[in-house]
Amino acid sequence: MAHWFKIDRVKPEVKVGAVFRCRLPSHVIETAEVIEVSPDALGIQHVKYNLIVAGGTISSFAEMRTLGLETFASRYNEPVPA
């Protein structure tokens, strides 16, 4: 089936202080607060963030992580309102 139009979703800007969520099928919710966005030695943008994992059958835990900007934006694509 051909589509006559394309819905182009605007991705929220990943910037310091922004908070995003990822909801997993296991009813686990990952919440990521952006601490830093900066390039590595090769110029690839990375996001350093605090991750809080809660829900499902696990106890909550928090830790600091780093992901490439594109990977971060595709995984944590639900902005959390301030």
One Martini backbone bead per residue (centre of mass of N, CA, C, O) as a GRO file, in nm:
protein
   82
    1MET     BB    1   0.094   0.038   0.026
    2ALA     BB    2   0.065   0.361  -0.050
    3HIS     BB    3   0.199   0.672   0.044
    4TRP     BB    4   0.130   1.025   0.024
    5PHE     BB    5   0.252   1.054   0.311
    6LYS     BB    6   0.480   1.180   0.562
    7ILE     BB    7   0.559   1.126   0.889
    8ASP     BB    8   0.756   1.364   1.069
    9ARG     BB    9   0.920   1.321   1.345
   10VAL     BB   10   1.016   1.512   1.605
   11LYS     BB   11   1.304   1.526   1.768
   12PRO     BB   12   1.426   1.574   2.054
   13GLU     BB   13   1.655   1.744   2.218
   14VAL     BB   14   1.981   1.662   2.313
   15LYS     BB   15   2.038   1.787   2.640
   16VAL     BB   16   2.124   1.927   2.908
   17GLY     BB   17   1.869   1.805   3.141
   18ALA     BB   18   1.736   1.606   2.987
   19VAL     BB   19   1.447   1.378   2.978
   20PHE     BB   20   1.413   1.019   2.929
   21ARG     BB   21   1.233   0.732   2.792
   22CYS     BB   22   1.204   0.364   2.835
   23ARG     BB   23   0.978   0.113   2.738
   24LEU     BB   24   0.941  -0.211   2.836
   25PRO     BB   25   0.775  -0.512   2.804
   26SER     BB   26   0.851  -0.581   3.126
   27HIS     BB   27   0.774  -0.304   3.282
   28VAL     BB   28   1.023  -0.139   3.230
   29ILE     BB   29   1.181   0.172   3.332
   30GLU     BB   30   1.382   0.404   3.162
   31THR     BB   31   1.572   0.680   3.296
   32ALA     BB   32   1.722   0.970   3.130
   33GLU     BB   33   1.982   1.199   3.228
   34VAL     BB   34   2.146   1.455   3.094
   35ILE     BB   35   2.491   1.561   3.134
   36GLU     BB   36   2.637   1.507   2.840
   37VAL     BB   37   2.749   1.652   2.519
   38SER     BB   38   3.011   1.493   2.323
   39PRO     BB   39   3.299   1.447   2.164
   40ASP     BB   40   3.523   1.244   2.058
   41ALA     BB   41   3.828   1.185   1.908
   42LEU     BB   42   3.644   1.138   1.624
   43GLY     BB   43   3.364   1.323   1.658
   44ILE     BB   44   3.166   1.156   1.819
   45GLN     BB   45   2.869   1.171   1.959
   46HIS     BB   46   2.800   1.179   2.314
   47VAL     BB   47   2.614   1.043   2.596
   48LYS     BB   48   2.585   1.143   2.924
   49TYR     BB   49   2.410   0.945   3.183
   50ASN     BB   50   2.148   0.899   3.398
   51LEU     BB   51   2.027   0.584   3.521
   52ILE     BB   52   1.688   0.465   3.576
   53VAL     BB   53   1.563   0.158   3.707
   54ALA     BB   54   1.215   0.038   3.687
   55GLY     BB   55   1.034  -0.235   3.758
   56GLY     BB   56   0.890  -0.515   3.763
   57THR     BB   57   1.119  -0.762   3.917
   58ILE     BB   58   1.297  -0.521   3.996
   59SER     BB   59   1.507  -0.331   4.139
   60SER     BB   60   1.614  -0.037   4.181
   61PHE     BB   61   1.850   0.156   3.974
   62ALA     BB   62   2.167   0.341   3.944
   63GLU     BB   63   2.359   0.495   3.666
   64MET     BB   64   2.631   0.563   3.466
   65ARG     BB   65   2.631   0.650   3.110
   66THR     BB   66   2.726   0.573   2.757
   67LEU     BB   67   2.628   0.704   2.431
   68GLY     BB   68   2.551   0.741   2.135
   69LEU     BB   69   2.344   0.968   2.007
   70GLU     BB   70   2.173   0.788   1.814
   71THR     BB   71   2.118   0.561   2.017
   72PHE     BB   72   1.989   0.727   2.235
   73ALA     BB   73   1.755   0.855   2.060
   74SER     BB   74   1.623   0.573   1.988
   75ARG     BB   75   1.577   0.467   2.282
   76TYR     BB   76   1.524   0.770   2.409
   77ASN     BB   77   1.202   0.888   2.281
   78GLU     BB   78   1.074   0.991   2.566
   79PRO     BB   79   0.985   1.270   2.688
   80VAL     BB   80   1.016   1.447   2.996
   81PRO     BB   81   0.857   1.658   3.162
   82ALA     BB   82   0.938   1.938   3.374
   0.00000   0.00000   0.00000
